[in-house]
Amino acid sequence: MKKEHYRILLIVVLALAFIYTLGLAGILPFAVSYYITILFIFLFLFLRWESRLNRNA
């Protein structure tokens, strides 16, 4: 289950990184890249929090 979870997460991150790049290139509005950056920060913090909870359990 955990391996499948990370595979899905990898696909989501790659798709967001592609959209982020389009925003930096000017194809999409820059605000899209801004919000994706915030989403990446929250995702990073959530994964760190989840790993700490799993390590202590």
BALOBA-1460 file (C-alpha; in Angstrom, 3 decimals):
// residues 57
<rec num="1" residu="m" x="0.000" y="0.000" z="0.000"/>
<rec num="2" residu="k" x="2.770" y="2.457" z="0.889"/>
<rec num="3" residu="k" x="4.643" y="1.801" z="-2.348"/>
<rec num="4" residu="e" x="1.477" y="2.421" z="-4.378"/>
<rec num="5" residu="h" x="0.861" y="5.612" z="-2.410"/>
<rec num="6" residu="y" x="4.300" y="6.953" z="-3.314"/>
<rec num="7" residu="r" x="3.891" y="6.047" z="-6.994"/>
<rec num="8" residu="i" x="0.691" y="8.076" z="-7.175"/>
<rec num="9" residu="l" x="2.403" y="10.917" z="-5.333"/>
<rec num="10" residu="l" x="5.285" y="10.825" z="-7.825"/>
<rec num="11" residu="i" x="2.879" y="11.208" z="-10.751"/>
<rec num="12" residu="v" x="1.169" y="14.156" z="-9.045"/>
<rec num="13" residu="v" x="4.490" y="15.868" z="-8.303"/>
<rec num="14" residu="l" x="5.742" y="15.389" z="-11.862"/>
<rec num="15" residu="a" x="2.521" y="16.827" z="-13.293"/>
<rec num="16" residu="l" x="2.711" y="19.817" z="-10.955"/>
<rec num="17" residu="a" x="6.371" y="20.362" z="-11.827"/>
<rec num="18" residu="f" x="5.459" y="20.411" z="-15.532"/>
<rec num="19" residu="i" x="2.681" y="22.949" z="-14.936"/>
<rec num="20" residu="y" x="5.071" y="24.987" z="-12.770"/>
<rec num="21" residu="t" x="7.594" y="25.069" z="-15.618"/>
<rec num="22" residu="l" x="4.921" y="26.258" z="-18.039"/>
<rec num="23" residu="g" x="4.145" y="29.081" z="-15.634"/>
<rec num="24" residu="l" x="7.793" y="30.116" z="-15.460"/>
<rec num="25" residu="a" x="8.066" y="30.002" z="-19.249"/>
<rec num="26" residu="g" x="5.148" y="32.407" z="-19.562"/>
<rec num="27" residu="i" x="2.755" y="29.975" z="-21.224"/>
<rec num="28" residu="l" x="0.532" y="29.971" z="-18.140"/>
<rec num="29" residu="p" x="0.024" y="32.908" z="-15.759"/>
<rec num="30" residu="f" x="2.791" y="33.209" z="-13.180"/>
<rec num="31" residu="a" x="0.184" y="32.992" z="-10.392"/>
<rec num="32" residu="v" x="-0.169" y="29.299" z="-11.257"/>
<rec num="33" residu="s" x="3.505" y="28.736" z="-10.445"/>
<rec num="34" residu="y" x="3.127" y="30.741" z="-7.252"/>
<rec num="35" residu="y" x="0.280" y="28.572" z="-5.974"/>
<rec num="36" residu="i" x="2.041" y="25.362" z="-6.990"/>
<rec num="37" residu="t" x="5.070" y="26.495" z="-4.964"/>
<rec num="38" residu="i" x="2.843" y="26.940" z="-1.923"/>
<rec num="39" residu="l" x="1.307" y="23.511" z="-2.558"/>
<rec num="40" residu="f" x="4.778" y="21.929" z="-2.755"/>
<rec num="41" residu="i" x="5.723" y="23.509" z="0.580"/>
<rec num="42" residu="f" x="2.583" y="22.142" z="2.257"/>
<rec num="43" residu="l" x="3.169" y="18.729" z="0.689"/>
<rec num="44" residu="f" x="6.740" y="18.684" z="1.959"/>
<rec num="45" residu="l" x="5.686" y="19.648" z="5.475"/>
<rec num="46" residu="f" x="2.889" y="17.062" z="5.480"/>
<rec num="47" residu="l" x="5.220" y="14.267" z="4.369"/>
<rec num="48" residu="r" x="7.767" y="15.207" z="7.048"/>
<rec num="49" residu="w" x="5.029" y="15.260" z="9.681"/>
<rec num="50" residu="e" x="3.706" y="11.893" z="8.495"/>
<rec num="51" residu="s" x="7.175" y="10.304" z="8.540"/>
<rec num="52" residu="r" x="7.800" y="11.525" z="12.087"/>
<rec num="53" residu="l" x="4.479" y="10.068" z="13.236"/>
<rec num="54" residu="n" x="5.246" y="6.732" z="11.583"/>
<rec num="55" residu="r" x="8.760" y="6.645" z="13.044"/>
<rec num="56" residu="n" x="7.476" y="7.136" z="16.584"/>
<rec num="57" residu="a" x="4.679" y="4.571" z="16.253"/>
